[in-house]
Amino acid sequence: MSKTGSEFVKTMRQDGVLQVTLDHPPANAIDAPVSRALGDTMLSFRDDPELRVAIITGGGDKFFCAGWDLKSAVDEIIDDPDYGVGGFGGIQDLLDMNKPIIAAINGICCGGGFEFALDADILVAAEDAKFAFPEIRVGTYAPAACIALPKRIPYHIAMEMLLTGRWFDAQEAHRWGLVNHVVPREKLMEKTWEIARHLAKGPPLVFAATKEIVRDAENKKFQDALNKVNAKQYKTVEKMIPSEDRKEGPRAFMEKREPVFKGR
């Protein structure tokens, strides 16, 4: 693996997939420099036409990410730090992120680290992974989780998690739909790469249109969002409609072969 940006953010690329490993011992916590490095890495991923899918995971065996680095917290609160182009963790504020992202949860995933994971589109968790939003216990809150969590799982479950900071396991996370798959630890990266390679063969222009529409439609009424789709008011849809890839799918079906999508 080569190092990109900060020494704590490692990357590996293969078959159109970028694996990003947050390797910041002992707990893979995120401070401002690490956040900026993650943002720079994800920005490069977004803008690289050769990359189709990203995987984010944690280094080591114990932590995916423990969130905000509390050792830096006091100074960062005072200094109003620059978390970089993508905001905290490098993804949640990064505009036009229209490529699939998979999180491989290899251990403890809490606080800002859990928010970081939720910025992904698909989550795969090791069966011994653990989750929490424990900010309440140190007198603060999880801002992105306060917005996202009640929209993703039942309100009362989300509020219990946010107000108590209790820990829960991968099986409960799966039950509430917070992770897609729970697998034995030794199968985690195998399963994640299986999904990533499948996506990397898919139509990137359709992925982009799907992600833009889903993101924009989140707070719209159904008919308003549908009208916008039908009026071709999404730039990703405008790019997809006349593309060669849109013709490739039906052509491959008629020729009884696997489609080859080129993103154009």
C-alpha positions as MATLAB code, in Angstrom:
seq = 'MSKTGSEFVKTMRQDGVLQVTLDHPPANAIDAPVSRALGDTMLSFRDDPELRVAIITGGGDKFFCAGWDLKSAVDEIIDDPDYGVGGFGGIQDLLDMNKPIIAAINGICCGGGFEFALDADILVAAEDAKFAFPEIRVGTYAPAACIALPKRIPYHIAMEMLLTGRWFDAQEAHRWGLVNHVVPREKLMEKTWEIARHLAKGPPLVFAATKEIVRDAENKKFQDALNKVNAKQYKTVEKMIPSEDRKEGPRAFMEKREPVFKGR';
ca = [
       0.000    0.000    0.000;
       1.160    3.543   -0.713;
       0.629    6.430    1.642;
      -1.503    9.364    0.547;
      -1.576   12.745    2.326;
      -1.161   12.104    6.010;
       0.937    9.126    7.066;
      -2.205    7.825    8.760;
      -4.255    7.448    5.568;
      -3.145    4.519    3.401;
      -4.502    3.681   -0.019;
      -4.483    0.756   -2.407;
      -6.085    0.691   -5.852;
      -7.014   -2.382   -7.868;
      -9.579   -3.169  -10.575;
     -11.150    0.290  -10.389;
     -11.489    0.076   -6.594;
      -9.727    2.344   -4.099;
      -9.246    0.977   -0.588;
      -8.710    3.707    2.004;
      -7.407    2.551    5.374;
      -7.465    4.905    8.352;
      -4.420    3.680   10.275;
      -4.008    6.102   13.183;
      -3.096    4.074   16.295;
      -4.198    3.371   18.877;
      -7.875    3.983   18.072;
      -7.964    5.335   14.501;
      -9.335    8.621   15.852;
      -9.751   11.606   13.555;
      -8.170   14.990   14.275;
      -8.021   17.945   11.887;
      -4.876   16.844    9.968;
      -6.227   13.305    9.522;
      -9.587   14.692    8.407;
      -7.894   16.889    5.810;
      -5.914   13.906    4.540;
      -9.095   11.832    4.254;
     -10.815   14.685    2.420;
      -7.959   15.059   -0.050;
      -8.000   11.303   -0.653;
     -11.746   11.170   -1.250;
     -11.614   14.237   -3.492;
      -8.969   12.517   -5.622;
     -11.157    9.403   -5.723;
     -14.178   11.446   -6.790;
     -12.294   13.075   -9.655;
     -10.334   10.058  -10.930;
     -12.152    8.573  -13.954;
     -10.310    5.267  -13.533;
     -11.732    4.683  -10.052;
     -15.291    3.397   -9.747;
     -15.737    2.374   -6.079;
     -14.109    3.176   -2.726;
     -13.731    1.029    0.377;
     -13.065    2.677    3.731;
     -11.814    0.642    6.668;
      -9.681    0.870    9.782;
      -6.154   -0.314   10.417;
      -5.485   -2.949   13.059;
      -7.872   -5.444   14.597;
      -9.658   -3.493   17.337;
     -10.930   -0.185   15.935;
     -12.658    0.886   12.746;
     -12.659    4.459   14.026;
     -13.175    5.913   17.489;
     -14.301    9.237   16.043;
     -13.116   12.615   17.198;
      -9.629   12.562   18.690;
     -10.335   13.675   22.259;
      -6.637   14.390   22.818;
      -6.972   17.197   20.285;
     -10.534   18.149   21.207;
      -9.855   21.025   23.587;
      -7.397   22.770   21.286;
      -9.589   22.174   18.235;
     -12.668   23.612   19.942;
     -10.697   26.742   20.778;
      -8.988   27.049   17.402;
     -12.063   26.281   15.214;
     -10.070   23.846   13.072;
     -10.141   23.346    9.338;
     -11.320   19.771    8.762;
     -10.670   20.017    5.045;
     -12.509   19.869    1.773;
     -14.899   17.115    2.859;
     -15.601   18.313    6.381;
     -15.053   16.036    9.360;
     -13.911   12.637    8.110;
     -13.525   13.838    4.550;
     -16.833   12.654    3.063;
     -19.944   14.192    4.615;
     -19.428   17.686    3.130;
     -17.773   16.632   -0.120;
     -19.986   17.863   -2.936;
     -21.012   15.664   -5.864;
     -19.721   12.402   -4.424;
     -21.508   10.281   -6.991;
     -19.490    7.074   -6.756;
     -20.339    4.138   -4.467;
     -18.531    3.921   -1.129;
     -18.421    0.780    1.016;
     -17.425    0.786    4.687;
     -15.777   -2.347    6.069;
     -16.346   -2.122    9.836;
     -13.493   -4.109   11.323;
     -13.979   -3.246   15.004;
     -15.182   -0.531   17.376;
     -17.128    2.093   15.448;
     -18.302    4.975   17.589;
     -19.055    8.679   17.684;
     -17.629   10.539   14.716;
     -16.274    7.227   13.476;
     -19.823    5.906   13.254;
     -20.835    9.089   11.411;
     -17.858    8.490    9.096;
     -19.128    4.969    8.388;
     -22.662    6.213    7.755;
     -21.295    8.459    5.002;
     -20.789    5.247    3.005;
     -23.511    3.722    0.832;
     -23.055    0.092    1.893;
     -21.790   -1.147    5.262;
     -20.235   -4.556    5.907;
     -19.454   -5.366    9.541;
     -17.349   -7.999   11.241;
     -19.531  -10.036   13.576;
     -17.607   -8.754   16.617;
     -17.866   -5.063   15.654;
     -19.434   -2.728   18.230;
     -21.231    0.572   17.765;
     -22.232    3.617   19.819;
     -22.726    7.359   19.836;
     -21.143    7.978   23.264;
     -20.782   11.768   22.915;
     -23.509   12.367   25.492;
     -21.201   10.855   28.141;
     -18.555   13.537   27.629;
     -21.002   16.424   27.436;
     -21.314   16.890   23.712;
     -23.374   15.564   20.785;
     -23.035   13.860   17.395;
     -24.277   16.550   14.982;
     -24.423   14.509   11.764;
     -25.979   11.565   13.602;
     -28.685   13.810   15.063;
     -29.702   14.585   11.481;
     -29.169   11.237    9.786;
     -29.979    8.571   12.353;
     -33.709    9.300   12.912;
     -34.166    9.204    9.120;
     -32.586    5.791    8.781;
     -34.021    3.824   11.682;
     -37.136    4.144   13.890;
     -37.207    7.465   15.750;
     -37.416    6.001   19.232;
     -34.476    3.647   18.639;
     -32.390    6.484   17.218;
     -33.189    8.748   20.152;
     -32.314    6.043   22.679;
     -28.943    5.587   20.997;
     -28.265    9.337   20.861;
     -29.479   10.136   24.392;
     -27.951    7.203   26.264;
     -24.803    6.552   24.268;
     -25.310    2.824   24.797;
     -23.237    0.238   22.959;
     -24.758   -2.325   20.619;
     -23.356   -5.155   18.538;
     -23.232   -5.845   14.823;
     -26.277   -8.091   14.958;
     -28.420   -5.292   16.401;
     -26.991   -2.834   13.886;
     -28.051   -5.237   11.147;
     -31.504   -5.669   12.674;
     -32.104   -1.916   12.515;
     -30.724   -1.658    8.988;
     -27.593    0.265    9.940;
     -25.356   -2.328    8.266;
     -26.018   -4.429    5.181;
     -24.021   -7.535    6.007;
     -22.496   -9.119    9.116;
     -19.735  -11.627    8.435;
     -17.015  -13.464   10.374;
     -14.021  -11.213   10.930;
     -11.796  -13.309    8.665;
     -14.308  -12.884    5.810;
     -14.776   -9.116    6.179;
     -12.467   -7.855    3.439;
     -13.276  -10.789    1.163;
     -16.987   -9.900    1.307;
     -16.297   -6.189    0.959;
     -14.096   -6.664   -2.093;
     -16.662   -9.023   -3.611;
     -19.243   -6.226   -3.462;
     -16.733   -3.622   -4.646;
     -15.695   -5.624   -7.700;
     -19.330   -6.247   -8.576;
     -20.033   -2.514   -8.409;
     -16.870   -1.660  -10.335;
     -18.281   -3.570  -13.315;
     -21.528   -1.594  -13.145;
     -22.565    1.546  -15.032;
     -20.840    4.527  -13.366;
     -23.114    7.078  -15.023;
     -26.166    5.309  -13.593;
     -24.527    5.168  -10.167;
     -23.901    8.909  -10.379;
     -27.493    9.657  -11.371;
     -28.821    7.380   -8.639;
     -26.718    8.997   -5.918;
     -27.533   12.545   -7.013;
     -31.278   11.861   -7.155;
     -31.329   10.045   -3.793;
     -29.356   12.842   -2.140;
     -31.459   15.643   -3.599;
     -34.809   13.902   -3.108;
     -34.274   13.230    0.601;
     -36.189   16.315    1.695;
     -38.492   16.680   -1.295;
     -42.049   15.494   -1.777;
     -42.203   12.434   -4.010;
     -43.948   14.141   -6.906;
     -41.617   17.143   -6.802;
     -38.605   14.861   -7.020;
     -40.165   12.777   -9.787;
     -41.033   15.898  -11.761;
     -37.410   16.983  -11.518;
     -36.254   13.586  -12.787;
     -38.699   13.650  -15.679;
     -37.664   17.188  -16.585;
     -34.030   16.031  -16.719;
     -33.010   18.675  -14.214;
     -30.246   16.555  -12.732;
     -26.893   17.049  -14.451;
     -25.980   13.400  -13.959;
     -29.187   12.305  -15.665;
     -28.533   14.687  -18.564;
     -25.094   13.126  -18.978;
     -26.386    9.564  -18.728;
     -29.303    9.721  -21.190;
     -27.299   10.193  -24.425;
     -24.335    8.090  -23.273;
     -22.823    5.049  -24.959;
     -23.200    3.150  -21.680;
     -26.973    3.521  -21.837;
     -26.915    1.746  -25.205;
     -24.416   -0.868  -24.032;
     -26.774   -2.492  -21.528;
     -29.552   -3.408  -24.003;
     -26.962   -4.297  -26.662;
     -25.197   -6.711  -24.320;
     -28.536   -8.249  -23.322;
     -29.447   -8.877  -26.953;
     -25.996  -10.328  -27.660;
     -26.182  -12.554  -24.564;
     -22.964  -11.227  -23.004;
     -21.918   -9.233  -19.976;
     -22.049   -5.459  -20.555;
     -18.832   -3.448  -20.541;
     -19.506    0.007  -19.142;
     -16.944    2.736  -19.814;
     -18.495    5.731  -18.101;
     -19.171    7.607  -21.298;
];
